[in-house]
Amino acid sequence: MTRRRITKTWRPRAEQRSAIHRAAPILPPGRWQEFDPFLMLAEDWFHTGTFEDHPHRGIETVTYVISGHMAHYDNKSGHSGVLGPGDAQWMTAGHGVIHKEDPVPGEEVHSLQLWINLPRDQKLMAPRYQDLQASAIPQRQDAGVTLKLYSGSLNGLKSETANVVPVLMAELAMDAGAPYTLEIPGAYNGFVYVLDGSGEFGEGTAGTAGDVLWLGPGTDGLSTLSVLARGSLRFLLYAGLPLNQPVAAYGPFVMTTPDEIRQAIEDYRAGRFL
């Protein structure tokens, strides 16, 4: 097995976008080949009225709630619900959806939203929603370590979340001094986002709360990432299979050519997302 190193680290800076919204670009958009199949990851602190009705096409969004309670609905299936801390929503926009995400009245929501690219031949697939409740997430306990698996397979644990592109998403909580080794498909691109505490990743790269750590390349088969918690440590691991395809993006639409973007805009304006 290849031992994965950390090749890049960075610390995003939160900016006040409006009186009701603060955001930090965890994975900034535009670095399509580097982050493939991931398009962007944003950390948001927001109040009611920030994310009103808005469309998406050609992507999946994965929203993970850190704190607060977020109400949501979409126009396609009439799906609606409320997500709380530790819950996630896996939305496949496909052909097109219009949805809304809003804190319940009087609350601020702190969340992470990841955008995942869709394969070219499935950009226009039927939309779907998967609400992943924290209480139902598969998990395992090892010495000083709790692993929760939102998507994919990891260390003998398997999630039932339906993927288009193979994606691994896990949350780990580790006691101070605990070591752990994660087995990740070698072909996957991946990264760690530290939520709380501090630790060492790969061959001793330090990471503390707010740090992003990008995994170096693996080889065929499985690869490993070693982690050592210096204090109590909680982090998210994301990894996915690259698509190696062109990207054309305009706002909430991500396709493969400018013509497809123009068609997405035309379809949205003509009400074809309904």
TAKA-V168900 format. One record per residue. RES is the residue in three letters. SS is DSSP state (h for helix, s for strand, l for the rest). PSI is psi in whole degrees, -180 to 180 (none if undefined). OMEGA is omega as a letter, one per 40 degrees, with the letter a starting at -180 (NA if undefined). Layout:
((RES:SS:PSI:OMEGA) (RES:SS:PSI:OMEGA))
//
This chain:
((MET:l:142:i) (THR:s:136:i) (ARG:s:119:a) (ARG:l:134:i) (ARG:l:167:i) (ILE:s:120:a) (THR:s:-22:i) (LYS:s:144:i) (THR:s:148:i) (TRP:s:162:a) (ARG:s:105:i) (PRO:l:152:i) (ARG:l:126:i) (ALA:l:141:i) (GLU:s:145:i) (GLN:s:112:a) (ARG:s:-30:i) (SER:s:-179:i) (ALA:l:-19:a) (ILE:l:9:a) (HIS:s:126:i) (ARG:s:141:a) (ALA:s:151:i) (ALA:s:132:i) (PRO:s:97:a) (ILE:s:-53:i) (LEU:s:105:a) (PRO:l:142:i) (PRO:l:156:i) (GLY:l:-17:i) (ARG:l:60:a) (TRP:h:-49:a) (GLN:h:-40:a) (GLU:h:-43:a) (PHE:h:-6:a) (ASP:l:127:e) (PRO:l:7:a) (PHE:s:140:a) (LEU:s:-40:i) (MET:s:161:i) (LEU:s:125:a) (ALA:s:140:i) (GLU:s:128:a) (ASP:s:142:i) (TRP:s:115:a) (PHE:s:157:i) (HIS:l:173:a) (THR:l:132:i) (GLY:l:-4:a) (THR:l:-51:a) (PHE:s:78:i) (GLU:s:-175:a) (ASP:s:126:i) (HIS:s:153:a) (PRO:s:164:i) (HIS:s:150:i) (ARG:s:143:i) (GLY:l:8:a) (ILE:s:172:i) (GLU:s:143:i) (THR:s:140:i) (VAL:s:111:a) (THR:s:124:i) (TYR:s:124:a) (VAL:s:121:i) (ILE:s:-46:i) (SER:s:160:a) (GLY:l:-179:i) (HIS:l:126:a) (MET:s:121:i) (ALA:s:146:a) (HIS:s:156:i) (TYR:s:162:i) (ASP:s:162:a) (ASN:l:-11:a) (LYS:l:-48:a) (SER:l:-3:a) (GLY:l:13:a) (HIS:l:136:i) (SER:s:163:i) (GLY:s:-175:i) (VAL:s:130:i) (LEU:s:138:i) (GLY:l:-175:a) (PRO:l:130:a) (GLY:l:-11:i) (ASP:l:158:i) (ALA:s:156:i) (GLN:s:127:i) (TRP:s:103:a) (MET:s:123:i) (THR:s:105:a) (ALA:l:-40:i) (GLY:l:-127:a) (HIS:l:-33:i) (GLY:l:132:i) (VAL:s:158:i) (ILE:s:124:a) (HIS:s:174:a) (LYS:s:141:i) (GLU:s:124:a) (ASP:s:136:i) (PRO:s:151:i) (VAL:l:154:a) (PRO:l:133:i) (GLY:l:0:a) (GLU:l:157:i) (GLU:l:137:i) (VAL:s:136:i) (HIS:s:118:a) (SER:s:167:i) (LEU:s:133:i) (GLN:s:121:i) (LEU:s:137:i) (TRP:s:128:i) (ILE:s:134:i) (ASN:s:154:i) (LEU:l:147:i) (PRO:l:149:a) (ARG:h:-42:a) (ASP:h:1:i) (GLN:h:16:i) (LYS:l:-32:a) (LEU:l:26:i) (MET:l:165:i) (ALA:l:135:i) (PRO:l:157:i) (ARG:s:158:i) (TYR:s:142:i) (GLN:s:114:i) (ASP:s:123:a) (LEU:s:102:a) (GLN:l:136:a) (ALA:h:-37:a) (SER:h:-19:a) (ALA:h:2:a) (ILE:l:130:i) (PRO:s:139:i) (GLN:s:161:i) (ARG:s:151:i) (GLN:s:126:i) (ASP:s:180:a) (ALA:l:108:i) (GLY:l:12:a) (VAL:s:134:i) (THR:s:123:a) (LEU:s:124:i) (LYS:s:130:a) (LEU:s:113:a) (TYR:s:-26:a) (SER:s:146:i) (GLY:l:-160:i) (SER:s:140:a) (LEU:s:125:i) (ASN:l:45:i) (GLY:l:-1:i) (LEU:s:144:a) (LYS:s:136:i) (SER:l:149:i) (GLU:l:3:i) (THR:l:130:a) (ALA:l:126:i) (ASN:l:150:i) (VAL:l:-63:i) (VAL:l:134:i) (PRO:l:119:a) (VAL:s:137:i) (LEU:s:128:i) (MET:s:123:a) (ALA:s:149:i) (GLU:s:132:i) (LEU:s:136:i) (ALA:s:127:a) (MET:s:139:i) (ASP:l:154:i) (ALA:l:131:i) (GLY:l:-8:a) (ALA:l:134:i) (PRO:s:157:i) (TYR:s:150:i) (THR:s:126:a) (LEU:s:136:i) (GLU:s:112:a) (ILE:s:137:i) (PRO:s:131:a) (GLY:l:-25:a) (ALA:l:-9:a) (TYR:s:138:i) (ASN:s:150:a) (GLY:s:168:i) (PHE:s:163:i) (VAL:s:139:i) (TYR:s:119:a) (VAL:s:121:i) (LEU:s:-44:a) (ASP:s:149:i) (GLY:s:-157:a) (SER:s:154:i) (GLY:s:-178:i) (GLU:s:138:a) (PHE:s:144:a) (GLY:l:-127:a) (GLU:l:52:i) (GLY:l:18:i) (THR:s:125:a) (ALA:s:143:i) (GLY:s:133:i) (THR:s:171:a) (ALA:l:128:a) (GLY:l:-4:a) (ASP:s:145:i) (VAL:s:133:a) (LEU:s:117:a) (TRP:s:131:a) (LEU:s:138:i) (GLY:l:170:a) (PRO:l:152:i) (GLY:l:-169:i) (THR:l:-175:a) (ASP:l:151:a) (GLY:l:-156:a) (LEU:s:154:i) (SER:s:169:a) (THR:s:148:i) (LEU:s:120:i) (SER:s:143:i) (VAL:s:138:i) (LEU:s:120:i) (ALA:s:121:i) (ARG:s:-44:i) (GLY:s:-168:i) (SER:s:142:a) (LEU:s:135:i) (ARG:s:130:a) (PHE:s:161:i) (LEU:s:138:i) (LEU:s:127:i) (TYR:s:137:i) (ALA:s:145:a) (GLY:s:160:a) (LEU:s:122:a) (PRO:l:148:i) (LEU:l:-27:i) (ASN:l:54:i) (GLN:l:160:i) (PRO:l:153:i) (VAL:l:127:i) (ALA:s:123:a) (ALA:s:142:i) (TYR:s:106:a) (GLY:l:-123:a) (PRO:l:6:a) (PHE:s:131:i) (VAL:s:113:a) (MET:s:-158:a) (THR:l:-13:i) (THR:l:156:i) (PRO:h:-35:i) (ASP:h:-38:i) (GLU:h:-33:i) (ILE:h:-45:i) (ARG:h:-38:i) (GLN:h:-39:i) (ALA:h:-44:i) (ILE:h:-44:a) (GLU:h:-44:a) (ASP:h:-40:i) (TYR:h:-47:a) (ARG:h:-29:a) (ALA:l:2:i) (GLY:l:22:a) (ARG:l:3:i) (PHE:l:-3:a) (LEU:l:none:NA))
//
